[in-house]
């Protein structure tokens, strides 16, 4: 019955927004709670509800996306399982921190500011990576986007037993993987995200798997952490079914389209789109925080438009590539050679 409490306009917004977020989620291995939680905060939902609902949405969408990535062989299960252990421990610590901040009335402010800096930093990191790839392509002796980032090469050189063989090649210390998982889990529990917007970059930059495999493995690891986070926040009354239901209805189709798109979109484009998503979302949340501080309501409205609009824009670009590929192959998706 809660669902009927939503206005028709808000219901349509959540369904369509869920669809586009599902596309982004399946394509990047992130984009669920990363967009849902700040949007709900901007719309005036309490931090506990925004975070819990974001995690519940992440869990529901990740089930759909993981199935699709499993079909196309883009999941490193051993890596994902080890990451999950660290994720679980970190999420519990982050959850306790949120509830502590909520008791003193600063949870919304702290999470909002943290989002701004994290998203902007990751966006700039990937934008720099995209520029380096573009420069490399002009020199035939340079490497391409499939090469392991220098940071991952350094971490893989630390041979601290036990070592874990990676499906895509190479190996990494289980301690390194667990440390990465624990850090991501802390952020996940604190910001109310599945952690994909930092987990996928971490798997790519710190562990060194190819981008397509990083996406699939990120989703697999997040499937379990999302379930744990959903349970803990749900037990504390932090999930609004009236919000989650329409979002999941829209994301059911979107996630499968986004997952399929990873086989047809060039990895260089993936990096550019990801950077754009991070920077636009960071700007949107910054506008919201500024609007709250200065008590200028139009800034909050502009923030919602920018956040939702960025999801629709990047999601539309992904769908465009899928349709373009299907037209060339008579309705069948043709894998891009770079994958």
C-alpha positions in Angstrom: 0.0 0.0 0.0 3.0 2.3 0.5 3.4 2.4 -3.2 0.2 4.3 -3.6 1.6 7.1 -1.4 3.8 8.2 -4.3 2.4 10.7 -6.8 2.2 9.5 -10.4 5.0 11.9 -11.4 7.4 10.6 -8.7 6.5 7.0 -9.6 7.3 7.6 -13.2 10.5 9.3 -12.2 11.6 6.4 -10.1 10.8 3.8 -12.7 12.6 5.7 -15.5 15.5 6.6 -13.3 15.7 3.0 -12.2 15.9 1.9 -15.8 18.8 4.3 -16.6 20.6 3.5 -13.4 20.2 -0.2 -14.3 21.9 0.4 -17.6 24.8 2.2 -15.9 25.0 -0.5 -13.2 25.3 -3.3 -15.7 27.8 -1.4 -17.8 30.1 0.1 -15.2 29.6 -2.4 -12.3 28.4 0.6 -10.3 25.8 3.3 -10.6 23.0 1.9 -8.4 23.3 3.2 -4.8 26.0 5.7 -6.0 23.2 7.6 -7.7 20.2 6.5 -5.7 21.4 7.5 -2.2 22.4 11.1 -3.0 19.2 11.6 -5.1 17.1 10.5 -2.1 19.0 12.8 0.2 18.4 15.7 -2.2 14.7 14.8 -2.3 14.6 15.1 1.5 14.6 11.5 2.7 16.4 10.9 6.0 20.0 9.7 5.7 19.2 6.2 7.2 16.4 5.7 4.7 18.4 7.0 1.7 21.4 4.8 2.6 19.3 1.7 3.4 17.2 2.0 0.3 20.3 2.6 -1.8 21.8 -0.6 -0.6 18.6 -2.5 -1.1 18.4 -1.2 -4.7 22.0 -2.2 -5.3 21.4 -5.8 -4.1 18.3 -6.2 -6.3 19.9 -4.9 -9.4 23.2 -6.7 -8.8 21.5 -10.1 -9.0 20.3 -9.2 -12.5 23.6 -7.8 -13.7 25.7 -10.6 -12.3 23.7 -13.2 -14.2 24.4 -11.4 -17.5 28.1 -11.0 -16.8 28.3 -14.7 -15.9 26.9 -15.5 -19.3 29.7 -13.6 -21.0 32.5 -14.9 -18.8 33.5 -11.6 -17.1 33.7 -12.6 -13.5 36.7 -13.7 -11.4 35.0 -15.6 -8.6 38.0 -16.3 -6.4 38.9 -12.6 -6.4 35.3 -11.6 -5.7 35.0 -14.0 -2.8 38.2 -12.7 -1.1 37.0 -9.1 -1.6 33.7 -10.0 0.0 35.3 -10.9 3.3 36.9 -7.5 3.7 33.7 -5.8 2.4 31.6 -7.3 5.1 33.9 -6.2 7.9 34.2 -2.7 6.5 30.4 -2.3 5.9 29.7 -3.0 9.6 32.2 -0.3 10.6 30.7 2.2 8.2 27.2 1.5 9.4 28.1 2.1 13.0 29.7 5.4 12.0 26.6 6.6 10.2 24.4 5.9 13.1 26.8 7.7 15.4 26.8 10.8 13.2 23.0 10.6 12.9 22.6 10.8 16.7 24.4 14.1 16.7 22.6 15.4 13.7 25.3 15.7 11.1 25.0 12.5 9.0 23.5 14.2 6.0 26.1 16.9 5.9 29.1 14.6 6.3 27.9 12.0 3.8 27.2 14.8 1.2 30.6 16.3 1.5 32.3 12.9 1.4 30.4 12.2 -1.8 31.6 15.4 -3.4 35.3 14.8 -2.8 35.3 11.0 -3.5 33.4 11.3 -6.8 35.4 14.2 -8.0 38.7 12.5 -7.2 37.8 9.2 -8.9 36.4 11.1 -11.9 39.6 13.1 -12.3 41.7 9.9 -12.0 39.8 8.2 -14.8 39.8 11.3 -16.9 43.6 11.4 -16.6 43.7 7.7 -17.5 41.6 8.4 -20.7 44.0 11.2 -21.7 47.0 9.0 -21.2 45.4 6.3 -23.4 44.7 8.8 -26.1 48.3 10.0 -26.0 49.6 6.4 -26.1 47.5 5.6 -29.2 49.5 8.2 -31.1 52.7 6.2 -30.5 52.9 2.7 -31.9 55.5 1.7 -29.3 53.2 2.7 -26.4 50.7 0.5 -24.6 46.9 0.5 -24.9 44.0 0.7 -22.5 44.2 -3.1 -21.7 47.6 -2.8 -20.0 47.8 -3.0 -16.2 47.9 0.4 -14.6 51.3 1.2 -12.9 49.8 1.2 -9.4 48.6 -2.3 -9.9 51.9 -3.5 -11.3 53.6 -2.2 -8.1 51.1 -3.9 -5.8 51.3 -7.2 -7.7 55.1 -7.1 -7.1 54.6 -7.5 -3.4 54.8 -11.3 -3.0 53.3 -11.7 0.5 51.8 -15.2 0.8 49.3 -16.4 0.2 49.2 -15.3 -3.4 46.1 -15.5 -5.5 46.1 -16.3 -9.2 43.9 -13.9 -11.2 41.6 -15.3 -13.9 42.8 -12.7 -16.4 46.5 -13.4 -15.7 49.0 -12.5 -13.0 48.6 -12.8 -9.2 48.1 -10.6 -6.2 48.6 -11.1 -2.4 45.4 -12.1 -0.5 46.4 -9.5 2.0 46.3 -6.8 -0.6 43.0 -7.9 -1.9 41.5 -8.1 1.6 42.8 -4.6 2.4 41.2 -3.2 -0.7 37.9 -5.0 0.2 37.9 -3.7 3.8 38.5 -0.1 2.7 35.7 -0.3 0.1 33.4 -1.9 2.6 34.0 1.0 5.1 33.0 3.5 2.4 30.0 1.4 1.4 28.6 1.2 4.9 29.3 4.9 5.5 27.9 6.4 2.3 25.1 3.8 1.7 26.6 2.6 -1.6 27.2 -0.9 -2.9 30.8 0.4 -3.3 30.9 -0.1 -7.0 32.0 3.4 -7.8 35.2 2.8 -5.9 35.3 -1.1 -6.0 35.4 -1.3 -9.8 38.2 1.4 -10.0 40.0 -0.3 -7.2 39.9 -3.8 -8.9 41.2 -2.1 -12.1 43.8 0.2 -10.6 45.0 -1.6 -7.5 44.6 -5.3 -8.4 45.1 -5.0 -12.1 42.4 -6.9 -13.8 41.1 -5.8 -17.3 38.3 -3.3 -17.2 35.6 -5.7 -18.4 36.5 -8.3 -15.8 36.8 -5.6 -13.1 33.1 -4.7 -13.9 31.9 -8.3 -13.6 33.9 -9.1 -10.5 32.9 -5.8 -8.9 29.2 -6.8 -9.3 29.9 -10.3 -8.0 31.6 -9.1 -4.8 28.9 -6.4 -4.3 26.1 -9.0 -4.6 27.0 -10.4 -1.2 28.0 -7.1 0.5 24.8 -5.6 -0.8 22.7 -8.4 0.8 24.5 -7.9 4.1 24.1 -4.1 4.0 20.4 -4.5 3.1 19.8 -6.8 6.0 21.5 -4.6 8.6 19.8 -1.4 7.4 16.4 -3.1 7.0 16.5 -4.4 10.5 17.0 -0.8 11.7 14.0 0.4 9.6 16.2 2.1 7.0 14.4 0.7 3.8 11.5 2.4 2.1 9.7 -0.1 -0.1 7.7 2.6 -1.8 11.0 3.9 -3.2 12.7 0.6 -3.9 9.8 -1.1 -5.8 9.5 1.3 -8.8 13.3 1.6 -9.0 13.8 -2.1 -9.3 11.0 -2.5 -11.8 12.8 0.0 -14.1 16.3 -1.5 -13.4 15.3 -5.1 -14.3 15.6 -4.4 -18.0 18.2 -1.7 -17.8 20.8 -3.9 -16.0 20.7 -6.5 -18.7 21.1 -4.0 -21.5 24.0 -2.4 -19.7 25.7 -5.7 -19.1 25.4 -6.7 -22.7 26.8 -3.3 -23.8 30.2 -4.2 -22.2 30.8 -6.5 -25.1 30.3 -3.9 -27.8 31.6 -0.6 -26.4 35.3 0.2 -26.6 37.1 0.2 -23.3 38.5 3.7 -23.9 34.9 5.0 -24.2 34.0 3.2 -20.9 36.8 5.1 -19.1 35.6 8.5 -20.5 31.9 7.8 -19.7 32.8 6.7 -16.2 34.9 9.9 -15.6 32.0 12.0 -16.9 29.5 10.3 -14.5 31.8 10.9 -11.5 32.4 14.6 -12.2 28.7 15.4 -13.0 27.5 13.6 -9.9 30.1 15.4 -7.8 29.0 18.8 -9.1 25.3 17.9 -8.5 25.9 17.0 -4.8 28.1 20.0 -4.3 25.2 22.2 -5.6 22.8 20.6 -3.1 25.1 21.1 -0.2 25.6 24.7 -1.2 21.9 25.2 -1.6 21.3 23.8 1.9 24.0 26.0 3.4 22.8 29.2 1.7 19.1 28.1 2.0 18.6 28.6 -1.8 16.0 26.1 -2.9 16.7 26.5 -6.7 20.2 25.1 -6.2 18.6 21.9 -4.8 16.3 21.7 -7.8 19.3 22.2 -10.2 21.2 19.6 -8.3 18.4 17.0 -8.9 18.2 17.9 -12.6 22.0 17.5 -13.0 22.2 14.2 -11.1 19.3 12.6 -12.8 20.1 14.2 -16.2 23.7 12.9 -16.1 22.4 9.4 -15.6 20.0 9.7 -18.5 22.7 11.2 -20.7 25.4 8.6 -20.1 22.8 5.8 -20.1 21.5 7.0 -23.5 25.0 7.0 -24.9 25.4 3.4 -23.9 22.0 2.4 -25.4 23.0 4.2 -28.6 26.1 2.0 -28.9 24.0 -1.1 -28.4 21.5 -0.1 -31.0 24.2 0.8 -33.4 25.9 -2.6 -33.0 22.6 -4.4 -33.5 21.9 -2.5 -36.7 25.3 -3.6 -38.1 24.7 -7.2 -37.2 21.0 -7.6 -38.0 19.8 -7.6 -34.5 22.7 -9.5 -32.8 25.2 -8.0 -30.5 28.7 -8.3 -31.9 31.6 -8.3 -29.4 34.1 -5.4 -29.7 37.6 -6.7 -30.5 39.1 -4.8 -27.6 37.2 -7.0 -25.1 
